Structures are given as structure tokens and as C-alpha cells.
Amino acid sequence: MIVQTTNSLNTKDLLQSLKSQFPNYSVYRFDTKFQKSIVVRKSAIVGAQITVHENEIMVDACYPNIFISSLMSLLTASTIFPFNSWRNFESKVTNFLRSIYNQQDSFQ
């Protein structure tokens, strides 16, 4: 999901806002050579990755752990795991960000 905003975003403020809103979850920066993100981890298999690009915030459901991500990618063809919890958590984070920036989101 994408949240549009008219103002430039400060990732430090965004990180603090997420930590305040989700105190029971792990919230941390995840920086790679190509992209800087924030991860909100609900559990070992449910998380949301937030990436900021100028005036938009992209929220994607993710596996917040590389080991779990590798393991789960082998099991993705299976219907054993409930993937609704991913989408529900992604929506929860997106709705919070939308309330802060007071903008409508668009789907991609």
C-alpha cells in the first residue's frame, strides 16, 4: 500500500511515531546498500516494511527475519500458514500512517 503526503518526510520522526504507536512490537531501521527502510515486526513471521520515497510511504507485508524468510519461501506453495495476518498487519500500519499524514492511500 502507498500513503501519499504533501510534506517531505523525516525518517527519524517516522521511526519515533511508529515506536510510540506499536510499543509491543519491534520497530527498527533496516538499511541496505540500495534502500533504507523501517521494519515493524509483530512476530517472527509477520511484519511490515516501510520505505520512504520523497512524498510517499510504501508499506509492504514482509517476513522480518532473513532466516524465517528463507524458510517460508520454501513453504509458500503450502496453504498451511494463514497469510491474512500479513495483510491485516500491513493494513493496520498503513491506517496509522494515513492518520498521521491525513492523506488517502492508493493500491498497487
C-alpha positions in Angstrom: 0.0 0.0 0.0 1.1 3.5 -0.6 0.4 6.6 1.5 0.8 9.9 -0.2 1.9 13.1 1.6 2.4 16.6 0.6 5.2 17.3 3.0 8.7 15.9 3.0 9.2 13.1 5.4 11.7 12.9 8.2 12.5 9.2 8.8 13.7 9.8 12.4 10.3 11.3 13.2 8.5 8.5 11.4 10.6 5.9 13.3 9.7 7.5 16.6 6.0 7.7 15.7 5.9 4.0 14.8 7.7 3.1 18.1 5.1 5.1 20.0 2.1 3.6 18.2 3.4 0.0 18.3 5.2 -0.3 21.7 4.7 -4.1 21.9 6.4 -4.7 18.5 10.0 -4.4 17.4 10.5 -1.3 15.3 13.9 -0.7 13.7 15.7 0.7 10.7 16.8 -1.8 8.0 19.3 -0.2 5.8 20.9 -1.9 2.8 23.2 -0.5 0.1 20.3 0.2 -2.2 17.4 1.1 0.1 16.7 2.4 3.6 13.6 1.1 5.3 11.9 0.7 8.7 10.6 -2.7 9.8 7.7 -3.1 12.3 7.9 -6.7 13.5 4.8 -8.2 15.0 6.3 -11.8 15.2 8.9 -13.9 13.6 6.7 -14.4 10.5 4.6 -11.2 10.4 6.0 -7.8 9.8 5.7 -4.7 7.7 8.5 -2.9 5.8 8.1 0.8 5.4 10.1 2.6 2.7 10.0 6.4 2.2 10.4 8.0 -1.2 10.2 11.7 -1.2 6.4 12.3 -0.6 5.2 8.7 -0.4 5.4 5.9 2.1 5.3 2.4 0.8 4.1 -0.3 3.2 4.7 -3.9 2.4 4.0 -7.0 4.4 7.2 -9.0 5.0 8.9 -11.7 6.9 11.0 -9.6 9.3 13.8 -12.2 9.7 16.1 -13.4 6.9 16.2 -16.9 8.2 12.5 -17.2 8.5 12.1 -15.5 5.1 14.3 -18.2 3.5 12.4 -21.0 5.3 9.0 -19.6 4.5 9.8 -19.1 0.8 10.2 -22.8 0.6 6.7 -23.3 2.1 4.8 -20.5 0.1 3.1 -23.1 -2.1 1.6 -24.6 1.0 -1.7 -23.3 2.4 -0.7 -24.3 6.0 0.1 -20.7 7.1 -2.6 -18.0 7.4 -1.4 -15.1 5.1 -4.4 -13.0 6.2 -2.4 -11.9 9.3 0.1 -10.4 6.9 -2.4 -8.3 5.1 -4.2 -7.3 8.3 -1.0 -6.1 9.9 0.0 -4.2 6.7 -3.4 -2.5 6.8 -3.0 -1.7 10.5 0.3 0.1 9.9 -1.0 1.8 6.7 -4.1 3.1 8.5 -1.9 4.5 11.3 0.4 6.3 8.7 -2.6 7.6 6.8 -4.0 9.1 10.1 -0.7 10.9 10.7 -0.3 12.3 7.3 -4.0 12.7 6.7 -3.9 11.6 3.1 -5.7 8.8 1.1 -3.7 5.8 0.1 -3.6 4.2 -3.3 -3.2 0.5 -4.0 -0.6 -1.0 -6.3 
